[in-house]
Amino acid sequence: MDENSKVSGWGRYSDLPLRIVSAALLAGFSVWCTWIGGKTFLLLAVVFSALIFWEFRNMVKQELPLRVAAGAAVLLVLLYASYLVGRPGNGIFLVAGGAVLIALWEFVIRRTIWGSVAVVYAGFPFIALVDMRAGENGFFIILFVFACVWGADSFAYFAGKGIGGPKLAPAISPKKTWSGFAGGLAGAMAVSAVLVFAFGFTPGWAALLLALVLSLASQAGDLFESWVKRRFDLKDSGNLIPGHGGVLDRIDGFIFAIALAWTIAVLLAPAGLRSDPLTAGFAQTFFSLPR
């Protein structure tokens, strides 16, 4: 192999060291806050949700008037407050209704619904994170979602870079490949299985199927953010995280994955949103944990 080939081979991974350091720090801090739980985890969820809203609003600001963005921000603040005072149901219904009203307002005025999307995009993962962590085995379940997303991201990165091949969605994200997509699915199942073993459980078919589904959601979230960036001619959502860009560039897949996990938990809960804890049916179904 000549020198130019070596440079070309290593060049494709030139950003890897910085990506690893940034990802490790963010992951470590997130896991620590998840383990602590309580108000610490609630604060983490608030910060992440607020950053999601801030970056998304900056991405679409050309078509999102300030007054609409301000109304969306007020809804999110009320959502955070409802969880802080122990009235989450009120916050959920307020945000859902507010998002619909904002969508109608935007559509009549500008034929867009970016403000409503921003509310859901930032509010849904906040609700999902806090609700799932508060339930039985909440720490393990949140870690499982983390494992699926991180496994999918990491294996997709190396498979895509190392194998290459046909593009997955060139009109949306020219760098993503089918090999990266397949690697992401395999990575999610492998990393989540290791986590299940580490907690002393046996990863049955239900847990592996859940990992596969959450991986699909994660990669769909990645493609959604790529589509928004392409729509507004942006390279990154921000520059807060070295080697990754903005917060959204790091957690875009997690937003979709945790939202889907919460939706599944609600569907499996005997009393839906009124179930306490919300995650009992979820844990028993996928991990055979006692109710």
Backbone hydrogen bonds in HBPLUS format (Angstrom, degrees):
<---DONOR---> <-ACCEPTOR-->    atom                        ^
c    i                          cat <-CA-CA->   ^        H-A-AA   ^      H-
h    n   atom  resd res      DA  || num        DHA   H-A  angle D-A-AA Bond
n    s   type  num  typ     dist DA aas  dist angle  dist       angle   num
A0006-LYS N   A0002-ASP O   3.12 MM   4  6.49 153.0  2.20 148.0 155.7     1
A0007-VAL N   A0003-GLU O   2.95 MM   4  6.25 162.2  1.99 152.9 157.2     2
A0008-SER N   A0004-ASN O   2.88 MM   4  6.06 157.7  1.93 143.0 149.8     3
A0009-GLY N   A0005-SER O   2.80 MM   4  5.98 155.1  1.87 146.3 153.3     4
A0010-TRP N   A0006-LYS O   2.91 MM   4  6.14 169.8  1.92 156.6 158.4     5
A0011-GLY N   A0007-VAL O   2.68 MM   4  5.63 138.6  1.85 140.1 153.2     6
A0013-TYR N   A0010-TRP O   2.96 MM   3  5.49 151.5  2.05 112.5 121.3     7
A0014-SER N   A0011-GLY O   3.09 MM   3  4.93 161.3  2.13 112.0 110.3     8
A0016-LEU N   A0013-TYR O   2.96 MM   3  5.17 162.1  2.00 112.9 118.5     9
A0019-ARG N   A0015-ASP O   3.09 MM   4  6.20 156.4  2.14 152.5 159.9    10
A0020-ILE N   A0016-LEU O   2.85 MM   4  6.05 157.4  1.90 161.2 166.9    11
A0021-VAL N   A0017-PRO O   3.08 MM   4  6.32 166.4  2.10 152.9 155.6    12
A0022-SER N   A0018-LEU O   3.04 MM   4  6.14 172.2  2.04 151.1 153.7    13
A0023-ALA N   A0019-ARG O   2.88 MM   4  5.90 162.3  1.91 146.2 152.1    14
A0024-ALA N   A0020-ILE O   2.84 MM   4  5.91 158.1  1.89 147.9 154.3    15
A0025-LEU N   A0021-VAL O   3.05 MM   4  6.24 163.1  2.08 152.4 156.2    16
A0026-LEU N   A0022-SER O   3.04 MM   4  6.21 166.6  2.06 151.0 154.9    17
A0027-ALA N   A0023-ALA O   2.80 MM   4  5.86 161.3  1.83 149.5 155.6    18
A0028-GLY N   A0024-ALA O   2.85 MM   4  5.87 162.0  1.89 145.5 151.1    19
A0029-PHE N   A0025-LEU O   3.05 MM   4  6.16 163.4  2.07 146.6 151.0    20
A0030-SER N   A0026-LEU O   2.98 MM   4  6.11 157.7  2.03 145.0 151.6    21
A0031-VAL N   A0027-ALA O   2.89 MM   4  6.07 162.2  1.92 154.3 158.6    22
A0032-TRP N   A0028-GLY O   3.00 MM   4  6.13 158.6  2.05 145.5 151.6    23
A0033-CYS N   A0029-PHE O   3.02 MM   4  6.24 164.4  2.04 149.7 153.4    24
A0034-THR N   A0030-SER O   2.93 MM   4  6.11 150.4  2.02 142.8 151.8    25
A0035-TRP N   A0031-VAL O   2.86 MM   4  6.08 154.8  1.92 149.3 155.8    26
A0036-ILE N   A0032-TRP O   2.97 MM   4  6.25 159.9  2.01 151.9 157.0    27
A0037-GLY N   A0033-CYS O   2.95 MM   4  6.10 160.2  1.99 145.7 151.3    28
A0041-PHE N   A0037-GLY O   3.17 MM   4  4.67 162.1  2.20 109.2 112.5    29
A0042-LEU N   A0038-GLY O   3.05 MM   4  6.30 156.9  2.10 146.5 153.9    30
A0043-LEU N   A0039-LYS O   2.85 MM   4  5.98 154.5  1.91 143.5 149.4    31
A0044-LEU N   A0040-THR O   3.06 MM   4  6.36 152.9  2.13 142.5 149.9    32
A0045-ALA N   A0041-PHE O   2.92 MM   4  6.22 159.6  1.96 152.1 156.9    33
A0046-VAL N   A0042-LEU O   2.94 MM   4  6.24 153.0  2.02 146.8 154.3    34
A0047-VAL N   A0043-LEU O   2.92 MM   4  6.17 164.9  1.95 154.2 157.4    35
A0048-PHE N   A0044-LEU O   2.93 MM   4  6.16 170.2  1.94 157.3 159.7    36
A0049-SER N   A0045-ALA O   2.92 MM   4  5.99 162.0  1.96 146.1 151.8    37
A0050-ALA N   A0046-VAL O   2.86 MM   4  6.02 163.5  1.89 152.8 157.6    38
A0051-LEU N   A0047-VAL O   2.92 MM   4  6.11 157.5  1.97 150.2 156.5    39
A0052-ILE N   A0048-PHE O   2.88 MM   4  6.08 154.7  1.94 148.6 155.9    40
A0053-PHE N   A0049-SER O   2.97 MM   4  6.26 163.5  1.99 151.7 155.5    41
A0054-TRP N   A0050-ALA O   2.89 MM   4  6.09 163.1  1.92 148.3 153.3    42
A0055-GLU N   A0051-LEU O   2.92 MM   4  6.04 172.6  1.93 153.6 155.2    43
A0056-PHE N   A0052-ILE O   2.90 MM   4  5.95 162.4  1.93 150.2 156.1    44
A0057-ARG N   A0053-PHE O   2.83 MM   4  5.88 160.5  1.86 150.1 155.9    45
A0058-ASN N   A0054-TRP O   3.07 MM   4  6.28 154.4  2.14 142.4 149.3    46
A0059-MET N   A0055-GLU O   2.94 MM   4  6.18 143.3  2.07 143.5 153.8    47
A0059-MET N   A0056-PHE O   3.12 MM   3  4.99 120.4  2.49  90.9 106.1    48
A0060-VAL N   A0056-PHE O   3.10 MM   4  6.37 151.7  2.18 151.4 157.3    49
A0063-GLU N   A0060-VAL O   2.90 MM   3  5.80 154.8  1.97 130.3 135.8    50
A0064-LEU N   A0061-LYS O   3.32 MM   3  4.66 165.7  2.34  92.2  96.4    51
A0068-VAL N   A0065-PRO O   3.16 MM   3  5.41 123.5  2.49 101.6 115.1    52
A0069-ALA N   A0065-PRO O   2.99 MM   4  6.31 161.9  2.03 154.2 159.9    53
A0070-ALA N   A0066-LEU O   2.80 MM   4  5.99 151.8  1.88 149.4 157.3    54
A0071-GLY N   A0067-ARG O   3.11 MM   4  6.30 152.8  2.19 137.1 143.5    55
A0072-ALA N   A0068-VAL O   2.98 MM   4  6.29 154.7  2.05 148.9 156.0    56
A0073-ALA N   A0069-ALA O   2.89 MM   4  6.13 153.9  1.96 147.0 154.3    57
A0074-VAL N   A0070-ALA O   3.01 MM   4  6.27 153.7  2.08 147.3 153.8    58
A0075-LEU N   A0071-GLY O   3.20 MM   4  6.47 155.6  2.26 144.1 149.8    59
A0076-LEU N   A0072-ALA O   3.14 MM   4  6.48 155.4  2.20 147.6 153.8    60
A0077-VAL N   A0073-ALA O   2.96 MM   4  6.26 157.4  2.01 151.6 157.8    61
A0078-LEU N   A0074-VAL O   2.99 MM   4  6.24 159.3  2.04 151.1 156.4    62
A0079-LEU N   A0075-LEU O   2.95 MM   4  6.23 143.9  2.08 141.7 152.3    63
A0080-TYR N   A0076-LEU O   2.92 MM   4  6.28 161.9  1.95 155.3 158.3    64
A0081-ALA N   A0077-VAL O   2.94 MM   4  6.18 162.5  1.97 150.3 155.4    65
A0082-SER N   A0078-LEU O   2.95 MM   4  6.11 148.9  2.05 142.0 149.8    66
A0083-TYR N   A0079-LEU O   3.31 MM   4  6.67 148.0  2.42 147.9 155.0    67
A0084-LEU N   A0080-TYR O   3.04 MM   4  6.36 151.5  2.13 147.4 156.2    68
A0085-VAL N   A0081-ALA O   3.02 MM   4  6.25 145.9  2.14 150.3 157.8    69
A0087-ARG N   A0082-SER O   2.68 MM   5  4.92 155.4  1.74 169.0 164.0    70
A0086-GLY N   A0083-TYR O   3.23 MM   3  5.00 160.3  2.28  97.7 103.2    71
A0092-ILE N   A0088-PRO O   2.93 MM   4  6.23 157.8  1.98 158.6 164.6    72
A0093-PHE N   A0089-GLY O   3.14 MM   4  6.34 172.8  2.14 155.2 156.1    73
A0094-LEU N   A0090-ASN O   2.94 MM   4  6.00 149.7  2.03 144.1 153.5    74
A0095-VAL N   A0091-GLY O   2.92 MM   4  6.06 163.7  1.95 149.9 153.6    75
A0096-ALA N   A0092-ILE O   2.92 MM   4  6.10 162.0  1.95 149.8 155.4    76
A0097-GLY N   A0093-PHE O   2.97 MM   4  6.00 167.0  1.99 142.8 146.8    77
A0098-GLY N   A0094-LEU O   2.80 MM   4  5.88 157.6  1.85 145.7 153.3    78
A0099-ALA N   A0095-VAL O   2.80 MM   4  5.86 154.8  1.86 147.9 153.9    79
A0100-VAL N   A0096-ALA O   3.23 MM   4  6.49 152.9  2.31 143.4 149.7    80
A0101-LEU N   A0097-GLY O   3.06 MM   4  6.37 161.4  2.10 150.2 155.1    81
A0102-ILE N   A0098-GLY O   2.88 MM   4  6.08 160.8  1.92 152.2 157.4    82
A0103-ALA N   A0099-ALA O   2.96 MM   4  6.08 153.8  2.03 141.2 148.6    83
A0104-LEU N   A0100-VAL O   2.99 MM   4  6.29 157.8  2.04 150.2 155.5    84
A0105-TRP N   A0101-LEU O   2.92 MM   4  6.15 160.2  1.96 148.5 154.3    85
A0106-GLU N   A0102-ILE O   2.82 MM   4  6.00 170.8  1.83 155.8 158.1    86
A0107-PHE N   A0103-ALA O   2.90 MM   4  5.99 163.3  1.93 147.6 152.9    87
A0108-VAL N   A0104-LEU O   3.06 MM   4  6.18 158.7  2.11 147.5 152.2    88
A0109-ILE N   A0105-TRP O   3.11 MM   4  6.28 159.9  2.15 149.5 155.1    89
A0110-ARG N   A0106-GLU O   2.65 MM   4  5.55 167.3  1.67 160.5 164.7    90
A0111-ARG N   A0107-PHE O   3.07 MM   4  3.95 135.4  2.28 102.6 111.0    91
A0117-VAL N   A0113-ILE O   3.00 MM   4  6.29 160.5  2.04 154.2 160.4    92
A0118-ALA N   A0114-TRP O   2.88 MM   4  6.05 152.8  1.95 145.9 153.0    93
A0119-VAL N   A0115-GLY O   3.13 MM   4  6.44 150.6  2.22 143.5 150.4    94
A0120-VAL N   A0116-SER O   3.12 MM   4  6.44 167.3  2.14 155.3 157.2    95
A0121-TYR N   A0117-VAL O   2.74 MM   4  5.78 164.2  1.76 155.1 160.7    96
A0122-ALA N   A0118-ALA O   3.00 MM   4  6.00 150.4  2.09 142.3 148.2    97
A0123-GLY N   A0119-VAL O   2.71 MM   4  5.56 150.2  1.79 143.9 154.2    98
A0124-PHE N   A0120-VAL O   2.91 MM   4  5.34 162.7  1.94 135.8 141.3    99
A0127-ILE N   A0123-GLY O   3.03 MM   4  6.32 166.4  2.05 158.6 161.1   100
A0128-ALA N   A0124-PHE O   2.93 MM   4  6.14 168.8  1.94 158.1 161.5   101
A0129-LEU N   A0125-PRO O   2.86 MM   4  5.88 165.1  1.88 146.6 150.8   102
A0130-VAL N   A0126-PHE O   3.12 MM   4  6.26 179.5  2.12 158.1 158.2   103
A0131-ASP N   A0127-ILE O   2.97 MM   4  5.97 166.3  1.99 153.2 157.7   104
A0132-MET N   A0128-ALA O   2.95 MM   4  5.87 163.6  1.97 147.5 152.8   105
A0133-ARG N   A0129-LEU O   3.01 MM   4  6.06 159.2  2.06 147.9 153.9   106
A0134-ALA N   A0130-VAL O   3.12 MM   4  6.16 145.6  2.25 142.1 150.5   107
A0135-GLY N   A0132-MET O   3.37 MM   3  5.50 150.9  2.46 100.7 108.6   108
A0138-GLY N   A0135-GLY O   3.08 MM   3  5.06 133.1  2.31 135.4 127.0   109
A0141-ILE N   A0137-ASN O   2.98 MM   4  6.23 163.7  2.01 157.4 162.5   110
A0142-ILE N   A0138-GLY O   2.95 MM   4  6.08 167.8  1.96 154.5 157.1   111
A0143-LEU N   A0139-PHE O   3.02 MM   4  6.20 160.4  2.06 147.6 153.7   112
A0144-PHE N   A0140-PHE O   2.85 MM   4  6.09 145.8  1.96 145.1 155.2   113
A0145-VAL N   A0141-ILE O   3.08 MM   4  6.45 155.1  2.14 149.4 154.5   114
A0146-PHE N   A0142-ILE O   2.93 MM   4  6.25 162.7  1.96 151.8 157.0   115
A0147-ALA N   A0143-LEU O   2.77 MM   4  6.00 161.2  1.80 151.9 156.8   116
A0148-CYS N   A0144-PHE O   2.97 MM   4  6.26 157.6  2.03 149.7 154.8   117
A0149-VAL N   A0145-VAL O   3.04 MM   4  6.27 166.5  2.05 155.6 158.7   118
A0150-TRP N   A0146-PHE O   2.76 MM   4  5.92 175.4  1.77 165.4 167.0   119
A0151-GLY N   A0147-ALA O   2.82 MM   4  5.68 155.3  1.88 141.2 149.3   120
A0152-ALA N   A0148-CYS O   2.95 MM   4  6.00 157.3  2.00 139.7 146.4   121
A0153-ASP N   A0149-VAL O   2.86 MM   4  6.06 166.2  1.88 153.4 157.1   122
A0154-SER N   A0150-TRP O   2.94 MM   4  5.97 169.9  1.95 149.4 152.5   123
A0155-PHE N   A0151-GLY O   3.01 MM   4  5.99 169.1  2.03 150.4 153.6   124
A0156-ALA N   A0152-ALA O   2.95 MM   4  5.77 151.9  2.03 140.9 149.6   125
A0157-TYR N   A0153-ASP O   2.99 MM   4  6.08 151.9  2.07 141.5 149.0   126
A0158-PHE N   A0154-SER O   3.12 MM   4  6.44 167.5  2.14 154.7 156.1   127
A0159-ALA N   A0155-PHE O   2.87 MM   4  5.85 161.5  1.90 147.6 153.8   128
A0160-GLY N   A0156-ALA O   2.86 MM   4  5.70 157.3  1.91 139.9 147.2   129
A0161-LYS N   A0157-TYR O   2.94 MM   4  6.03 160.7  1.98 145.3 151.2   130
A0162-GLY N   A0158-PHE O   2.77 MM   4  5.63 159.0  1.82 142.1 149.4   131
A0163-ILE N   A0159-ALA O   2.85 MM   4  5.44 158.4  1.89 137.9 144.9   132
A0164-GLY N   A0160-GLY O   3.09 MM   4  4.88 123.8  2.42 108.0 123.5   133
A0178-TRP N   A0166-PRO O   3.04 MM  12  6.06 157.1  2.09 157.1 159.6   134
A0168-LEU N   A0176-LYS O   2.85 MM   8  5.55 167.3  1.87 124.0 128.1   135
A0172-ILE N   A0169-ALA O   2.89 MM   3  5.50 149.2  1.99 119.2 128.4   136
A0173-SER N   A0169-ALA O   2.79 MM   4  5.78 165.5  1.81 167.8 169.4   137
A0176-LYS N   A0173-SER O   3.23 MM   3  5.86 154.0  2.30 120.0 126.4   138
A0181-PHE N   A0177-THR O   3.01 MM   4  6.32 150.8  2.10 141.5 149.9   139
A0182-ALA N   A0178-TRP O   2.92 MM   4  6.17 164.1  1.94 150.2 153.1   140
A0183-GLY N   A0179-SER O   2.87 MM   4  5.99 155.9  1.92 142.4 150.1   141
A0184-GLY N   A0180-GLY O   2.85 MM   4  6.00 145.7  1.97 142.0 151.0   142
A0185-LEU N   A0181-PHE O   3.16 MM   4  6.53 152.3  2.24 146.2 152.5   143
A0186-ALA N   A0182-ALA O   3.07 MM   4  6.36 166.8  2.08 153.6 156.7   144
A0187-GLY N   A0183-GLY O   2.82 MM   4  5.91 155.5  1.87 146.0 153.7   145
A0188-ALA N   A0184-GLY O   2.99 MM   4  6.11 158.0  2.04 147.0 151.6   146
A0189-MET N   A0185-LEU O   3.29 MM   4  6.54 162.8  2.32 147.8 151.5   147
A0190-ALA N   A0186-ALA O   2.95 MM   4  6.12 157.5  2.00 149.5 156.5   148
A0191-VAL N   A0187-GLY O   2.92 MM   4  5.96 176.2  1.92 156.2 157.2   149
A0192-SER N   A0188-ALA O   3.09 MM   4  5.95 158.9  2.13 140.1 146.8   150
A0193-ALA N   A0189-MET O   3.02 MM   4  5.95 146.5  2.14 134.3 143.4   151
A0194-VAL N   A0190-ALA O   3.09 MM   4  6.39 154.1  2.16 147.4 153.9   152
A0195-LEU N   A0191-VAL O   3.07 MM   4  6.37 154.4  2.14 145.8 152.7   153
A0196-VAL N   A0192-SER O   2.95 MM   4  6.23 159.5  1.99 149.2 154.2   154
A0197-PHE N   A0193-ALA O   2.98 MM   4  6.24 163.3  2.01 151.8 155.8   155
A0198-ALA N   A0194-VAL O   2.88 MM   4  6.08 153.2  1.95 145.6 153.7   156
A0199-PHE N   A0195-LEU O   3.07 MM   4  6.38 136.7  2.26 146.2 156.8   157
A0199-PHE N   A0196-VAL O   3.21 MM   3  5.29 133.2  2.44  96.5 108.5   158
A0201-PHE N   A0196-VAL O   3.01 MM   5  5.38 160.3  2.05 155.5 149.3   159
A0200-GLY N   A0197-PHE O   2.89 MM   3  5.06 158.6  1.94 109.5 114.8   160
A0208-LEU N   A0204-GLY O   3.17 MM   4  6.47 160.8  2.21 152.4 158.0   161
A0209-LEU N   A0205-TRP O   2.82 MM   4  5.97 152.2  1.89 146.2 154.2   162
A0210-LEU N   A0206-ALA O   2.90 MM   4  6.13 154.5  1.97 143.9 151.1   163
A0211-ALA N   A0207-ALA O   2.93 MM   4  6.20 154.9  1.99 144.7 151.5   164
A0212-LEU N   A0208-LEU O   2.98 MM   4  6.23 152.9  2.05 143.5 150.5   165
A0213-VAL N   A0209-LEU O   2.95 MM   4  6.24 161.0  1.99 152.1 156.7   166
A0214-LEU N   A0210-LEU O   2.86 MM   4  6.07 164.6  1.88 155.7 160.0   167
A0215-SER N   A0211-ALA O   2.90 MM   4  5.99 144.4  2.03 140.5 150.4   168
A0216-LEU N   A0212-LEU O   3.01 MM   4  6.33 152.8  2.09 145.8 152.6   169
A0217-ALA N   A0213-VAL O   2.99 MM   4  6.33 155.2  2.05 146.2 153.2   170
A0218-SER N   A0214-LEU O   2.84 MM   4  6.03 152.6  1.91 142.0 149.9   171
A0219-GLN N   A0215-SER O   2.94 MM   4  6.21 161.8  1.97 152.9 156.4   172
A0220-ALA N   A0216-LEU O   2.92 MM   4  6.10 144.4  2.05 142.1 152.5   173
A0221-GLY N   A0217-ALA O   2.88 MM   4  6.16 150.1  1.97 147.2 155.1   174
A0222-ASP N   A0218-SER O   3.03 MM   4  6.36 148.7  2.13 143.5 152.0   175
A0223-LEU N   A0219-GLN O   3.03 MM   4  6.25 156.3  2.09 141.1 146.9   176
A0224-PHE N   A0220-ALA O   2.87 MM   4  6.13 148.5  1.97 144.9 154.0   177
A0225-GLU N   A0221-GLY O   3.12 MM   4  6.39 165.0  2.14 149.2 151.4   178
A0226-SER N   A0222-ASP O   3.03 MM   4  6.25 157.7  2.08 145.5 152.4   179
A0227-TRP N   A0223-LEU O   2.85 MM   4  6.06 150.1  1.94 145.9 153.7   180
A0228-VAL N   A0224-PHE O   2.99 MM   4  6.35 156.8  2.05 151.1 156.9   181
A0229-LYS N   A0225-GLU O   2.91 MM   4  6.18 166.2  1.93 155.2 158.7   182
A0230-ARG N   A0226-SER O   2.90 MM   4  6.08 157.3  1.95 146.1 152.7   183
A0231-ARG N   A0227-TRP O   2.78 MM   4  5.94 150.3  1.86 145.0 154.2   184
A0232-PHE N   A0228-VAL O   3.05 MM   4  6.35 143.0  2.19 147.1 155.6   185
A0234-LEU N   A0229-LYS O   2.75 MM   5  4.74 162.4  1.78 137.1 142.6   186
A0233-ASP N   A0230-ARG O   3.26 MM   3  4.78 165.5  2.28  96.4 100.3   187
A0241-ILE N   A0245-GLY O   2.74 MM   4  5.28 158.8  1.78 164.7 167.5   188
A0244-HIS N   A0241-ILE O   3.10 MM   3  5.53 161.9  2.14 132.3 136.6   189
A0245-GLY N   A0241-ILE O   2.95 MM   4  5.28 149.6  2.04 170.4 161.7   190
A0249-ASP N   A0246-GLY O   3.15 MM   3  5.22 126.2  2.45  95.6 109.0   191
A0250-ARG N   A0247-VAL O   2.95 MM   3  5.28 146.4  2.07 106.6 116.9   192
A0251-ILE N   A0247-VAL O   2.97 MM   4  6.27 151.0  2.06 153.1 162.2   193
A0252-ASP N   A0248-LEU O   2.89 MM   4  4.99 121.2  2.24 144.4 142.8   194
A0255-ILE N   A0251-ILE O   3.08 MM   4  6.33 147.8  2.19 154.1 160.9   195
A0257-ALA N   A0253-GLY O   3.05 MM   4  6.27 161.7  2.08 150.6 156.5   196
A0258-ILE N   A0254-PHE O   2.89 MM   4  5.89 177.0  1.89 156.4 156.9   197
A0259-ALA N   A0255-ILE O   3.23 MM   4  6.18 151.2  2.32 135.8 144.1   198
A0260-LEU N   A0256-PHE O   2.98 MM   4  6.14 154.3  2.05 145.6 152.0   199
A0261-ALA N   A0257-ALA O   2.94 MM   4  6.18 159.2  1.98 148.4 154.5   200
A0262-TRP N   A0258-ILE O   2.99 MM   4  6.13 159.0  2.03 144.8 149.8   201
A0263-THR N   A0259-ALA O   3.04 MM   4  6.25 155.7  2.10 142.6 149.3   202
A0264-ILE N   A0260-LEU O   2.92 MM   4  6.19 160.1  1.96 154.5 159.2   203
A0265-ALA N   A0261-ALA O   2.94 MM   4  6.17 155.8  2.00 146.1 153.3   204
A0266-VAL N   A0262-TRP O   2.92 MM   4  6.20 155.0  1.98 151.3 157.3   205
A0267-LEU N   A0263-THR O   3.04 MM   4  6.30 158.2  2.09 147.2 153.0   206
A0268-LEU N   A0264-ILE O   2.95 MM   4  6.19 143.1  2.09 146.8 157.0   207
A0269-ALA N   A0265-ALA O   2.92 MM   4  5.98 124.6  2.23 140.1 154.3   208
A0269-ALA N   A0266-VAL O   3.27 MM   3  5.11 139.1  2.45  92.6 103.9   209
A0272-GLY N   A0269-ALA O   3.20 MM   3  4.91 170.7  2.21 104.2 106.3   210
A0274-ARG N   A0271-ALA O   3.10 MM   3  5.32 143.8  2.23 136.8 129.4   211
A0275-SER N   A0272-GLY O   3.09 MM   3  5.55 166.7  2.10 115.9 119.7   212
A0283-ALA N   A0279-THR O   2.87 MM   4  5.98 166.4  1.89 159.4 161.3   213
A0284-GLN N   A0280-ALA O   3.07 MM   4  6.25 161.5  2.11 149.3 154.6   214
A0285-THR N   A0281-GLY O   2.95 MM   4  5.94 154.9  2.01 144.2 150.9   215
A0286-PHE N   A0282-PHE O   3.14 MM   4  6.22 172.8  2.15 153.6 155.0   216
A0287-PHE N   A0283-ALA O   2.96 MM   4  5.39 147.8  2.06 135.4 144.6   217
A0289-LEU N   A0283-ALA O   3.34 MM   6  5.49 174.1  2.34 118.8 117.1   218
A0288-SER N   A0284-GLN O   3.16 MM   4  4.31 129.2  2.43 109.8 113.5   219
